[in-house]
Amino acid sequence: MRIGILGSGLMGGKLGTLFARAGHEVVFSYARSARKLQRLARDAGGNARAGTPRDAARTADAVLLAVHWSRVDDVLKQAGDLAGKVLVSCTMPMNAADTALVVGGDSSGAEVLARKVKRARFVAAFGTVPSEVLFSVFDARGKADPPSLVYCGDDEQAKELAARLIRDVGFDPVDAGPLRIARYTEPFSLLMAQLAYEGGGSPQLAYRFARFRQ
Ligand SMILES: NC(=O)c1ccc[n+]([C@@H]2O[C@H](COP(=O)([O-])OP(=O)(O)OC[C@H]3O[C@@H](n4cnc5c(N)ncnc54)[C@H](OP(=O)(O)O)[C@@H]3O)[C@@H](O)[C@H]2O)c1
């Protein structure tokens, strides 16, 4: 697949690199330095290049949104028309200090974002993992039981594509249902971060859901 990365920081940089290593064509965009984008593309190997948000989105089969909540409007404006595109978002509705969710209760950041890009096919995924685990999960592919990763959305085909990307990174995709379920996964992400950085866990903490068969 061709994957456009909007926001090439901790999440976008790592996920884009892993998508490229899994064989996808990746365009890294939206960092504060063009050099950084070029370095990311070089380090990710032959399947990646640097570009503008518009380049990243134009021919993409899937676009990854990985910017701080405060940068969403800017990056979406630069990306241009996302009509019909699968938009996978790990962006969390965090305040400027990254200490609390600014959307919650009867809505979620994912639902707010989906309304901003009404004609895109929106899936919330990857927001529940600390970026630090991504490379080790990828390296452990096929060697151990994969950790679970929940995702949600209202477009079934878009979710199938997102599930493929989740698998490519090394996780077991767990479909949590419609996009409104992000009301529960977003606070869950904060719990995971709390456990990873301040509780008894570590950034390597990963979760597993057992599937019970009747
Ligand atoms: N980090 C995690 O473990 C994690 C886990 C789950 C969800 N998330 C969510 O994923 C999203 C991305 O997080 P992240 O940790 O990848 O963030 P990040 O490292 O700060 O990356 C954000 C990207 O946006 C870019 N950007 C472009 N213009 C910017 C500007 N004017 N000001 C600030 N940034 C600008 C940054 O550029 P530079 O590259 O030049 O900094 C960077 O490439 C957030 O919504 C976060 O809540 C993060």
The ligand as an SDF file (V2000), in Angstrom:
LIG
                    3D

 48 52  0  0  0  0  0  0  0  0999 V2000
    4.2480    9.3120   21.7540 N   0  0  0  0  0  0  0  0  0  0  0  0
    3.4210    8.3110   22.1160 C   0  0  0  0  0  0  0  0  0  0  0  0
    3.8520    7.3370   22.7580 O   0  0  0  0  0  0  0  0  0  0  0  0
    1.9720    8.3550   21.7350 C   0  0  0  0  0  0  0  0  0  0  0  0
    1.1990    7.2230   21.9850 C   0  0  0  0  0  0  0  0  0  0  0  0
   -0.1470    7.2130   21.5980 C   0  0  0  0  0  0  0  0  0  0  0  0
   -0.7040    8.3290   20.9770 C   0  0  0  0  0  0  0  0  0  0  0  0
    0.0740    9.4370   20.7690 N   0  0  0  0  0  0  0  0  0  0  0  0
   -0.5630   10.5800   20.1020 C   0  0  0  0  0  0  0  0  0  0  0  0
   -0.0420   10.6240   18.7910 O   0  0  0  0  0  0  0  0  0  0  0  0
    0.0700   11.9730   18.3370 C   0  0  0  0  0  0  0  0  0  0  0  0
    1.5210   12.2340   17.9570 C   0  0  0  0  0  0  0  0  0  0  0  0
    2.3220   12.0550   19.1210 O   0  0  0  0  0  0  0  0  0  0  0  0
    3.8920   12.0280   19.0490 P   0  0  0  0  0  0  0  0  0  0  0  0
    4.3730   11.6220   20.3910 O   0  0  0  0  0  0  0  0  0  0  0  0
    4.3440   11.3090   17.8230 O   0  0  0  0  0  0  0  0  0  0  0  0
    4.2050   13.5970   18.8630 O   0  0  0  0  0  0  0  0  0  0  0  0
    5.5240   14.2770   18.3470 P   0  0  0  0  0  0  0  0  0  0  0  0
    6.7010   13.3540   18.5660 O   0  0  0  0  0  0  0  0  0  0  0  0
    5.5810   15.6410   18.9230 O   0  0  0  0  0  0  0  0  0  0  0  0
    5.2700   14.3560   16.7760 O   0  0  0  0  0  0  0  0  0  0  0  0
    4.4130   15.3160   16.2190 C   0  0  0  0  0  0  0  0  0  0  0  0
    4.8820   15.6440   14.8130 C   0  0  0  0  0  0  0  0  0  0  0  0
    4.2730   16.8850   14.4060 O   0  0  0  0  0  0  0  0  0  0  0  0
    5.3050   17.7140   13.9150 C   0  0  0  0  0  0  0  0  0  0  0  0
    5.0770   19.1500   13.8710 N   0  0  0  0  0  0  0  0  0  0  0  0
    5.0880   19.8660   12.7150 C   0  0  0  0  0  0  0  0  0  0  0  0
    4.9230   21.1550   12.9730 N   0  0  0  0  0  0  0  0  0  0  0  0
    4.8430   21.2930   14.3030 C   0  0  0  0  0  0  0  0  0  0  0  0
    4.6980   22.4220   15.1290 C   0  0  0  0  0  0  0  0  0  0  0  0
    4.6200   23.6550   14.6440 N   0  0  0  0  0  0  0  0  0  0  0  0
    4.6510   22.2190   16.4420 N   0  0  0  0  0  0  0  0  0  0  0  0
    4.7570   20.9690   16.9350 C   0  0  0  0  0  0  0  0  0  0  0  0
    4.9060   19.8450   16.1730 N   0  0  0  0  0  0  0  0  0  0  0  0
    4.9470   20.0170   14.8680 C   0  0  0  0  0  0  0  0  0  0  0  0
    6.4860   17.3770   14.7770 C   0  0  0  0  0  0  0  0  0  0  0  0
    7.6620   17.9010   14.1930 O   0  0  0  0  0  0  0  0  0  0  0  0
    9.1290   17.5100   14.7450 P   0  0  0  0  0  0  0  0  0  0  0  0
    9.3760   16.1270   14.2100 O   0  0  0  0  0  0  0  0  0  0  0  0
    9.9830   18.5430   14.1200 O   0  0  0  0  0  0  0  0  0  0  0  0
    9.0530   17.5460   16.2260 O   0  0  0  0  0  0  0  0  0  0  0  0
    6.4090   15.8660   14.7570 C   0  0  0  0  0  0  0  0  0  0  0  0
    6.9220   15.3440   13.5550 O   0  0  0  0  0  0  0  0  0  0  0  0
   -0.3990   12.8430   19.5020 C   0  0  0  0  0  0  0  0  0  0  0  0
   -1.7460   13.1930   19.2930 O   0  0  0  0  0  0  0  0  0  0  0  0
   -0.2700   11.9290   20.7190 C   0  0  0  0  0  0  0  0  0  0  0  0
   -1.2140   12.2600   21.7300 O   0  0  0  0  0  0  0  0  0  0  0  0
    1.3830    9.4680   21.1240 C   0  0  0  0  0  0  0  0  0  0  0  0
  1  2  1  0
  2  3  2  0
  2  4  1  0
  4  5  1  0
  4 48  2  0
  5  6  2  0
  6  7  1  0
  7  8  2  0
  8  9  1  0
  8 48  1  0
  9 10  1  0
  9 46  1  0
 10 11  1  0
 11 12  1  0
 11 44  1  0
 12 13  1  0
 13 14  1  0
 14 15  2  0
 14 16  1  0
 14 17  1  0
 17 18  1  0
 18 19  2  0
 18 20  1  0
 18 21  1  0
 21 22  1  0
 22 23  1  0
 23 24  1  0
 23 42  1  0
 24 25  1  0
 25 26  1  0
 25 36  1  0
 26 27  1  0
 26 35  1  0
 27 28  2  0
 28 29  1  0
 29 30  1  0
 29 35  2  0
 30 31  1  0
 30 32  2  0
 32 33  1  0
 33 34  2  0
 34 35  1  0
 36 37  1  0
 36 42  1  0
 37 38  1  0
 38 39  2  0
 38 40  1  0
 38 41  1  0
 42 43  1  0
 44 45  1  0
 44 46  1  0
 46 47  1  0
M  CHG  2   8   1  16  -1
M  END
$$$$
